[in-house]
Amino acid sequence: MNDDEYAPWSRRTFLPPLLTYVLCGLCGLVFFLQMKDGGGVTGNLAFPGFVDGYRIMGGEYWGLITCFFLHGDLLHIAFNVYWLYRLGTALEPYIGWKYFIIFWVVGTAVGSVVELAIAGTTGIGASGFVYALFGLIWIGGKKDDYLARIVDSQVVTIFIIWLFLCIGLTWAGMWDIANGAHVGGVAFGCLCGYAFIEQENRWIKIGAVVLTLLVFEPLVYAPWLEEWRMAHAYSSVEQ
């Protein structure tokens, strides 16, 4: 079987992966604005796309998405944009741009919520969604040869090693990494790959949607987080 027969657009769409290009471009543009004039990530723009945990718990939920475009340094954005481009340009034509938008919004939000529930903040960067891409393609590849060729055993090894290495480096106090976003992203991606590609069973799909909705529960009730308690107390005072 030749390569063309593996191409997703031969079965799904003839459109190029424009959304992936846009997401990569916006990450690069925002990073440039962050770094211009030597301001750094906490300088010039003062994280206009970053919403702290207190404000998110208070209802500014858009911060779950905008943190995607912010990065801490050149290595951070280079790693994320490389994998976003490599995996996104392969998956977007395969599932179509409409489903890709949904997958990006929900996958990014899931990673942000998991990190928020653990650390009281969303963290920054596209890596939560990158891990969602990896998870979906990895599990979907068990049924589809095209996806299996994108995430082969070498890519699986890289992502798994990096996942646990980041956890270890954070635990050792060497780096401050949003590991919750990584874990939440890969779990969401694997769930989608299993429910919507490998199984394609209606009830499994419904179950996947329900499980995903449950992930957002900390936005409503998270008494273990100071940010939630502060937002809840302020809301009570206003009322």
MIKE-90740 format. One record per residue (C-alpha): residue in one letter; x, z negated, y. Coordinates in steps of 0.001 Angstrom, whole numbers, plus 524288, in hexadecimal, padded with zeros to 5 digits. Layout:
N
  nupa      u      w      v
     A      X      Z      Y
...
This chain:
239
  nupa      u      w      v
     M  80000  80000  80000
     N  805DC  803D5  80D1D
     D  8068B  7FB84  8194C
     D  7FB2A  8027C  81FEF
     E  7F1F0  7FE11  8153E
     Y  7F5A2  7F008  81862
     A  7F31C  7F1BE  826ED
     P  7E77D  7E97C  82B34
     W  7E29E  7F367  8351F
     S  7E00F  7FCF1  829F3
     R  7D539  7F3A9  825AE
     R  7D14B  7EB98  8317D
     T  7D46C  7F150  83EEC
     F  7DC55  7FBB0  845CC
     L  7DF19  7F317  8517E
     P  7ECE2  7EDF8  85400
     P  7EEC4  7DF2E  854D1
     L  7ECB3  7DE92  86389
     L  7E88E  7D055  863BD
     T  7F529  7CC25  85D3F
     Y  7FCCB  7D3D4  8675B
     V  7F514  7CD41  8723D
     L  7F731  7BF95  86CB8
     C  805C9  7C1E2  86B4A
     G  80680  7C788  878FE
     L  7FF0B  7BC2A  87F0B
     C  807E8  7B257  87846
     G  813A5  7B968  87E01
     L  80DA7  7BA3C  88B95
     V  809E0  7ABDF  88BF5
     F  81759  7A7FC  88712
     F  81D9F  7B007  891E7
     L  81509  7A94C  89C12
     Q  81864  79C12  89641
     M  826E0  79EB5  89727
     K  82810  7A61F  8A40E
     D  8304D  79FBB  8AE87
     G  83566  79627  8A47A
     G  828D6  78E63  8A46A
     G  82815  78D0C  895B8
     V  81BF2  78A44  88DDA
     T  8187D  77E4F  895FA
     G  81C2C  7849C  8A2DE
     N  81617  78F6A  8AB09
     L  80924  79147  8A421
     A  8084A  782EC  8A093
     F  801F7  786FF  893CB
     P  7F5B2  78D0A  899DA
     G  7F162  790DA  88C2F
     F  7F478  78391  88685
     V  7E977  7799E  885EB
     D  7ED0F  76BD5  881D2
     G  7E5B7  764A3  87735
     Y  7DDF8  75C4A  880AE
     R  7D851  76826  887B2
     I  7D55C  76F33  87AFC
     M  7CE22  76352  875E5
     G  7C6DB  7638F  882C7
     G  7C1C3  77147  88021
     E  7CC5A  77AC1  884A6
     Y  7CCB4  78139  87752
     W  7D2C7  78DC3  87C41
     G  7DFBA  78681  87BB4
     L  7DF2D  787C8  86CEC
     I  7E195  7965E  86EBE
     T  7E9FB  797C5  87AEE
     C  7F4E2  78F6D  87530
     F  7F745  79B2E  86C36
     F  7FE04  7A297  87742
     L  80789  797D1  87B45
     H  81511  79648  87550
     G  82015  78CB1  8772C
     D  82C3B  79533  876AE
     L  83179  7A291  872E5
     L  83326  79F45  86472
     H  8253D  799FF  863EF
     I  81EEC  7A63C  8696D
     A  827FF  7AF87  86235
     F  82478  7A9C5  854F6
     N  815E9  7A95B  857D6
     V  81493  7B6D0  85DEF
     Y  81CAE  7BD25  8532A
     W  813AF  7B807  84882
     L  80782  7BA0E  850A7
     Y  80B56  7C854  85220
     R  80F84  7CA31  8440A
     L  8039D  7C3D4  83DE3
     G  7F9A0  7C711  84867
     T  7FC54  7D5A8  848A4
     A  7FA3B  7D5E4  839F2
     L  7EDEC  7CD7F  83971
     E  7E687  7D22E  84571
     P  7E40A  7E00E  84079
     Y  7E0DC  7DA7A  8331B
     I  7D5BA  7D1A1  83792
     G  7D229  7D8DC  84419
     W  7D379  7D46F  8523A
     K  7C689  7CD03  852C1
     Y  7C9DD  7C441  84749
     F  7D7BB  7C2FE  84C49
     I  7D2D0  7BD61  8592D
     I  7CA86  7B380  851ED
     F  7D5CC  7B007  848F7
     W  7DEF6  7AE3E  85495
     V  7D5A9  7A5B5  85C70
     V  7D188  79D1C  85110
     G  7DF06  79C8A  84AD2
     T  7E58E  798BC  8579B
     A  7DB15  78E8C  85A6D
     V  7DC07  788B8  84CBF
     G  7EABC  786F7  84DE8
     S  7E91B  780E4  85B5A
     V  7DE8D  7776F  856C8
     V  7E678  772DB  84B17
     E  7F243  7705D  853C2
     L  7E987  769B7  85DC1
     A  7E3B3  760DF  85356
     I  7F15B  75CC3  84F00
     A  7F919  75C35  85B9F
     G  7EF18  75BB3  86686
     T  7F3A4  768DB  86BBF
     T  7F299  7770B  8678F
     G  800EF  77A0C  868C6
     I  804BA  787A2  86D7B
     G  807C7  794BD  86741
     A  80220  79F3D  85E75
     S  8077D  799A8  851CD
     G  7FA9C  79398  84D66
     F  7F445  7A0F7  84D5E
     V  80071  7A72E  8477B
     Y  7FF1E  79DCE  83C12
     A  7F0B2  7A166  83B23
     L  7F4A7  7AFB6  83A24
     F  7FE79  7AC45  82FAA
     G  7F497  7A457  827E0
     L  7EA1D  7AEC9  827F6
     I  7F350  7B9D2  82432
     W  7FA0C  7B180  819DF
     I  7ED88  7ADB3  812D0
     G  7E70A  7BAE1  8152F
     G  7F2F3  7C154  80F32
     K  7EF6D  7BB99  80202
     K  7E484  7C5B1  80188
     D  7E907  7D08B  80A93
     D  7F5F3  7D795  8085C
     Y  7F720  7DB76  816A3
     L  7F6DA  7CD4E  81B16
     A  80010  7C94D  81023
     R  80A15  7D2E8  81555
     I  8095A  7CCDC  822EE
     V  80B67  7BED0  81E94
     D  8148E  7BFD9  8130D
     S  81BB3  7B4B9  80C43
     Q  8268D  7B4D0  81685
     V  81CFC  7B311  821C7
     V  815DD  7A855  81A57
     T  822AD  7A12A  8186C
     I  8262B  7A24B  826DF
     F  8191C  79CF6  82B72
     I  81883  791BA  821C6
     I  8268B  78D88  82451
     W  82459  78E4D  832FC
     L  817D6  7865B  831DD
     F  81E81  77B05  82AFD
     L  82B04  77C41  832F1
     C  82329  77AB3  83F7A
     I  81C8F  76E98  839FC
     G  829CA  768F1  8364A
     L  82FEC  76BFC  8438C
     T  8246B  765BD  84A97
     W  824FE  759B6  841E7
     A  8339E  7588A  844A8
     G  83118  7592E  8533B
     M  83933  7658B  854F9
     W  82E0F  76E7E  85929
     D  82045  76C2E  85DDD
     I  8185F  77638  8563E
     A  809A5  777EC  85521
     N  80983  776A0  8465B
     G  7FAF6  773E0  84656
     A  7F8A6  78165  84C12
     H  8010B  7876B  84157
     V  7F9FD  78032  83677
     G  7EC92  78298  83C5E
     G  7EF96  790EB  83E77
     V  7F49D  793A4  830D0
     A  7E95B  78C1A  82AA4
     F  7DF6F  793E4  83287
     G  7E627  7A0B2  82F46
     C  7E6B1  79DA2  820CA
     L  7D859  799C1  82101
     C  7D4A6  7A6AC  82776
     G  7DD1F  7AE82  81E2B
     Y  7D6D3  7A7F1  8127A
     A  7C8BB  7A87C  8174C
     F  7C853  7B5C5  81DD5
     I  7D245  7BDED  81662
     E  7D591  7B83C  8091A
     Q  7C7FF  7B379  80539
     E  7BE2A  7BA5E  80E1B
     N  7B388  7B135  8095B
     R  7A87A  7AE0F  812DA
     W  7A7FF  79F83  80FF1
     I  7B6AA  79E1D  810AA
     K  7B644  7A4B8  81DFF
     I  7ABBC  79B4B  82299
     G  7B3B7  78FE1  81D87
     A  7BFA9  794D1  824E8
     V  7B7E6  79580  8318D
     V  7B2AF  787A9  82F99
     L  7C047  78241  82CD2
     T  7C583  788F7  838F3
     L  7BACF  78314  8416D
     L  7BE09  7758E  83C1D
     V  7CBEB  776F6  8413D
     F  7C68C  77624  84F1D
     E  7C09A  768B3  84CC8
     P  7CBA4  7619E  8543E
     L  7C6CE  76811  860B7
     V  7BA54  7602B  85F1F
     Y  7BF48  75386  8591A
     A  7CD88  74F66  85862
     P  7CE65  740C6  85B6D
     W  7DC4E  74016  85629
     L  7E0E4  74843  861D0
     E  7E31E  7420B  86F12
     E  7DFA3  74F08  87565
     W  7D235  74F0B  86F11
     R  7CFBD  740CE  8729A
     M  7D371  74359  880C8
     A  7CAEA  74F78  881CC
     H  7BFAB  74868  87B08
     A  7C0F0  73CA6  88420
     Y  7C146  74548  89034
     S  7B53B  74CAE  88B96
     S  7AE10  73FDB  8895E
     V  7B17E  73B16  89704
     E  7AC9E  747D4  89D07
     Q  79FC5  746B4  895CF
